[in-house]
């Protein structure tokens, strides 16, 4: 760590005196030396106090413009976090979060994809929390002592190799810092337009019985103190200690998500958010008007993570009775899933059928309310949609996996080299993504023609799975318009073929075609 030495004005003046004042300067220096030994303790204390006050004042802001990054900007960032843990007046904590990303020019590549630092309140004590992210995991550590904070700032902020930093402040100010090739930092400031209850003024009242290190500590029970609070449970639709998560091996016996299963847990959690948002469509004509349980079918259920999650969420969280059926072609999947259901005591309401998506005999299929098909491969997604449409399912949630069928159909018709696609087909990855998107857009269009209100959304972040598209379809019975049919016919003409879904539902589609006058 480099030291910055600050010389007092009186000393600089003394060293620049002219020869004419040399004797007076020498006398003054001698007098100063005599006084120094008797007053060293007092001056040292005064200097220390002055320096501390100056550090605290300077630490509350970040200088805008261009500055040397390691000697100035990173030190100002360090001061923000040192102020946060010093145990003085917690009302004066100014920083909310510091985020580092990207690689700085001429620096080593950072060990982690992203790093975050923020002050947190843990058991009535302010600490600095460090979170470092890889492609698939995050690692969290908390630091309390000034020495630890100084070291981590030097290692991660000053010398970690990150090229971009963002500082979020309590007053809703944001600083963006970019490190240049020369080692300077360009610092710009912006003000958030949105108000945030988290980052506004907070109470400095505290229980007087608290010790000195927690005196004036933020009352985290107050809503406007939440920016600093860490001892709070995140809003989850599926608790980590849910019995089914423990039973299927996603969580440990003490209710903690296993590191290797975090992506799976995230998928379950995100799916339940989509299900909750769409639930009224399926329950509108069932639970709202009758006492019959909600009927749900999971096509291509595999190890039944979503099958069990759906039942547990509806039964235990939403207090909705449900019958859930999982379908999979593998015998071992059926046997395994049935044993899990029995262990959980859910075998009466959660059952499994072995068979293909197309032909499996499903009890109560004439009254299916919700159909789930996540990551059903290629035409298995289409087959799931066909069954859902014929059941007149009220809500469909389908996340397509691989898309091969339309690629083959287009290739057979020789259109991959046509004017329409030639510029795209020249680049394999662009062509593949384009036809994948056309496949899902065509599926959504067919469902609209058949009376569904459809939207296609991101199911989960791309860092968890590359197959992250979700088709959400809610049956309304709306009539197909001429515009919808024009879109469909244009797709057939453009690609020289019909899609799998169009062929499979030809009769249903023709029954809804608008007669030509």
N, C-alpha and C positions, 0 to 999 in steps of 0.2 A: 504494500500500500504506500503510495506516495504521500509525503507530508507537505502541507502548505504552511509556510511560516509567515506570520503577519508581524510587521515591524511597526512600532508606535511612531506617531508623527514627530514627537520630541526627539527620538533617536535619529530619524532620518535628517532632521534639521541639524543635529549636532555633527553628523558625519559630513555635512556639506558646508560647514563654516569656513570662512576665508582665513588666510594666514594671519590677518590682522587680529582675529579673535582667538588665535590658537591658545594663548596663555589663559584667557578667561574660560575657554572650553575645558582645558586641562584641570583648572581649579574646580570647575563645576562637576567634572567627571569624578574627581577625587572626593568631593563632598558627597556625590551620589553613592560612591562605593562605601563610604563610611556609614551612610544612612541605610544602605541596602541590608546589611546583616541584622540590624535591629528591626527592620520592617518587612523582612522577606515573607514572613508568615502572613501578615496582613495583606500585602500587595498580591501575594499568590492567591489568597482567598478572593480578593476583589477581582483579580484578573479572571479567575475561574468562573466567578459568578457572572461577570460581564460577558465572557465568552459563551457561557451556557445560554444566557438570555439572547445573545446575538444569533447563536445556532438555532434556537427555537423560532426566532422571528424569521430567519432565512429559510427554515425548513418548511414553512407554511406555504411556500409558493415555488413554482418552477419557472425559471427564466425563459422567456420566449426568444425566438431568433436563432442565430447560429452560435454555438459554443463548443468548447472541447468536451467531448462526451465523457471520457473517463475521469477527468479532473474536475468537471463542473456538474454536468447534468446528472450523471450517475450518483454523485455525492448528494445532490439535492433530493433525488429519489430515496437515497438511504436515510436522509434526515426525516423525511415524511414518516417512515416506519419506525425510526427511533423515537420520534415524538409520540407515536401511537402507543408505545409500550412503557413509557417512562413513569406511568402511574401518577401523573399530576392531575390536571383537569381533563377528563375524558371528553368533555364537550368540545375540546379543541382538536380532536382527531379530524383531520381534513381529507384523508385519502380513503377511498372505498375499495379500489382494486387496481392492480398493475398487471398488464398482460404483455408478454413478449412472444413474438413470432418471427419467422423468416431468418435468413442468414445475413449477417453484416458483411460488407465487402472486406476482403483481405483478412477475414477472421475464420477460425475453425468452425466447422458445422456444429450447431448446438446439439447436445446429447438428446434433447427431447424436442418433439414437434412444437410444443407450446408450453409456456410456463406462466402461472398466475401467482401473484402475491396479494394478500389482503389481510387487514386486521380482523380478528374474530374474538368473540367473547365466549370463553369456555370456563364454566364453573366460576363465574364472576371475576375472571382474570383475562385481561387483554393479551392476546398472543398474535404473532404474525404467522399466517398459514401459507405454506408453499405447496402448490399443486403442479405437478409436472406430467405432461401427457405424451404417450407414445401413440402409435397408430391404433392400438387396441386397448390400452390400459391407462389408468391414471394413478399417480403415487402422491400421497398427502403426508406432510409433516408439519408440526406446529413448533414454533420457537418462542421462548420467553425472554431470555437474557439479552442484554444489549450486545454482548460479544458475539452471540450466535447470529443475531440479526445482521450485525456488521459483516460477519464472515459470509453469510449467505448472499447478501447484496453484492459483495465484492465478487464472489464466485459466479453468481447467476446473472446479475444485472450488468456489472462493469466488465466482466471477463467471460461471460457465457456465450458470446458469439451471436446474440440476437441482433437483427437489424432494424426491427420495428417494435416500438413500445407504445402502449396506450394506457394513459392514467385517467381513471375516473374518480372525480372528487365529490365530496359531500354536497357542495353547492351546485352540482349538476354541470360543472365545467369539465371538459375533456381535453387532455393534452395528447397530441400525437407526436411521437419522436421518431425520427428517421436518422440512422447512423450512416455517414457517408464514407467514401474511400479514404478520405484524409483523416478519418477518426473524429470528425466533428459531428455534432448532432443538430439537426434542424428541428426546432420545437415550435409547434403551432397550437393555438388554443381555440376551442369552440365551446359554445354554450348550448346545452340540450334544450330543445323547445318544450319537451314534455315535462310535466311536473311529476315528481316521484315521491310518494309518501315515505319511502324508505330513506331517502337521502336529505330530508329537510331537517329543521331544528329538532333537537331532542332534549329531554329533560336532564338537568344536571343534579337532580335530587337523588339522594341515596340514603340508605339506612345508616345512621350515624354510628351504629355499632360495628360497621365494617372496619377492617383494619386499614392502615395507611395506603397500602397498595391497591385497595379497591374503593377508597373513598371517592365519592363523586362518580362512581361507576354508572354507566348507562343502564337504565332499567329496561331490560329486554322484554318485559311483559307489555311494554307500551308498543303500539303498532309502529310509531314513527322511529323506534330504535332498532328496527329489525335489520337494518343494513349491517350492523355489527354482530348480530346474534348468530351463534353457531349451534347452540344447544336447542335445536328445534327439529322436528321430524318433517322431512320433505313430503309434499303431497304425492302420495302413491295410491293408485287404484288397487294394486296387488302388493300386500305387505311381504317383506322378505321372509318372514317367518310363517307364511301361509303353509298349512300342512301339506298341500299338494306339491309345493316347491321343494319341501324337504323330502317328500316321498320319491319324487322323480330325480332327485340329485342336483337340483339347481341351487339349493341352499344347504348349508350345514345344519346339523342338529340343533345348534343354538341360534338359528335364524339369520345367518349371514350369507350373502350371495357369494358363491365360489367364483374365484377369479376367471376360471376357464368358462364359466357359464354367464358372464355378465352380458354378452351380446344376446344370448337367448332370453335372459330376463328383460332386457331392454325391448326386444321384439314383443314379448308378452305384454309388457306395460303399454307400449305404444298402440298395440292392437286394441287393448281394452279402452283406451281413450277414444279411438275411432268408433268402437262399439257403443260406448256410452253416448257419444254425440249423435249416433244414428238410432238409438234404441227406441225412441218414441214412435218411429215409423213402424216397427214390428209390433210394439205393444199397444198401439193405438186402438186396434180392434180386438185385442185379446184381453190382457189384464185390466184394461180400462173398462171393459163392458162385460167381462165374464171372469170366472175363477179358474179357467183351465190354464195349465202351465204353458209357458212359452216353449214352442217346439223348435229345436235347433239341430241342424245337421252339419257336421264337419267332414267334407269330402277330401279324401287323401290325408287323413289325420296323422299318419306316421306314429310317432311316440306320444301323440295326444297332448302336447304341452298346451296348445290353445283350447283343446276340448275341455280339459280340466280347468284351465284358467277361466274360461267363459262361464262354466257352471259355478265355480267358487265365487266369482265376481257377482253374478246375478243372484245367487242364493244367499251369500253371506254379507255382501256389501249393499246390493240394491234391494234385497228382501223380495226377490221375484222368483216364484216357483218356475222351474224349467226342467224339461226333459231333453237331454243332449245325446245324440248318436254320432259316433265316430266311424268312418268308413275307410278301410285300407285293404289293399290287395294281399298283404302279407299275413300269413297265419300267425307268425310269431309276434307281430305287432298287436293283433287282436288278443292273444293270450296274455302278453305283458300288460297291456292296458287294462284288461279285465281284472288282473291281479292287483293293480294299483287302485282301481276303483273299489275293490273289495276291502283293501287295507284301509282306505279312507272312509269306508262305510257309505259310499255313494253308488253302489251297484244298482240300486233301484231306479235312480234318476239318470245315471250315465252308463250307456251301453255301447257295445261295439259290434260291427258287422264286417265280416271278411268278404271282399268282392271288389270288382272293378267299379269305377265311378259311373260308368255307363249302365251297368246291369245289376248292381247290388240291390237286393231287396231290403227296403228300409221300412220298418214299422211306422205307421202314422204319416207316411210321406204325403198323403193328400192334404195335410194341414201344416206344412212347414212354414214357420214364421221367419226364420233366419237361416241363410245358407252361407257357410264359410268355406273358402277354398284358397288356402295360402300356399304359394310356391308349388302349385300343381304344374307339372312339367309339360310344356308345349301344349298339345291339343287337350290335355287333361283339364286345363283351365276352361277351354271351350265346352268340353263335356260336362263340366260342373255347371256352367252357365245354362246349358241346354236343360239339364235336370231341374235347375232352380226355376227357369221360365215355365216349364211344364207343370211344376208344382204350384205355380203362381205365388212363389215366395215373396213375401213383403219386403225383405231386406237382404241384399246380397253384398258380401264383402269378399272380394277376390283379389289376390296378389299374384299376378302371373310370374312364371319362372322363365325358362328358356323359350325362345320363339323360333321354331324351325319351319313350320308348315308353310307359312306364306312365302318364305324365301324359296322353297322348292317350287311352289305354284308359279311364282313369277319367273323363275329360271326356266321352267318347262315352256312358258309362253314366249321366251326370248326377249322379255322386256328389260332385263337387267342391262342390256347394251343399247336401249332406246334413247332417244333424245331426252325423254323425261328423266331418266336415271343415270345417264352416262357420266355426267360430271360428278355424281355422288358415288357411283359404282367404281370409279377409278381409285377410290380410297376405301379399302376394306372395312375399316372400323366405322367410317361414316355411313357406309351402305348398310352395315349390320344394324346400327342404332336407328337409322331411318326406318327400315322395314319393321323393326321391333315396335317403334312408336306407331307406325301405320297399323300394325296388328291390333294394338290396344285401342287406338282411336276407332277402328272399325268395330271392335267389340262394343265399345261404348255407344256407337251410333246404332247398332242393331238393337241394343237394349232400349234406347230412346224410342225407336220405331215401335217397339213392343210394349210401350206404356210405362217405362221406368224413367225417373229423374236420376241422371247419372252425373257424377263428377269423378275425375281421376286426380288423385293426390299423392303426395309422398307419404309412404307408409312409415318409413324410418330413415334416419340419416344414412347416407351412403357409406359412412365409416363402419357400419355394422353389417350391411349386406349390399351387394351391387343390385340385387333384385328388390327394389324398394318402391315400386309403383303399386298403388291400391285403387281398385275400381270399386266405388261405392254406388250402389243402385237401389233406389227406393221406389217401389211400385205405386204409381198414382192412377194408372188407367188412362192417361192422357192419349188422345188420338194422334196418330202420326200425321204430320203436316206434309204438304207438297215439298217444302224446302228440305225436310229430312230425307225424303225419297230421292230428291235430286242429288243430294250429297252421296247417298248410297250408290245410285246408278253411275255417278261420275267416278267413284272409286272402282267399280267393276270395269268401266270402260278404260280408265287410265292404266290399270294394272293387268287387264286382259284376263281376269279370273275372278272367281268368287272366293271369299274367305271360308275357312272351315265352318265357322259359326253360321254364316249365311246359308251354306248348303244344308247344315244340320237342322236349321230352323226354317227351311224354305216354306213349308206349309203354313207355319204360324205367321211368317212375314207376308205371304201372299194374301192371307185372310185380312190383313190390315192395310193392304195397298189401296191407295185412293183410286177409284175407277176413273178412267179417262173418259170425259164427256164425248 
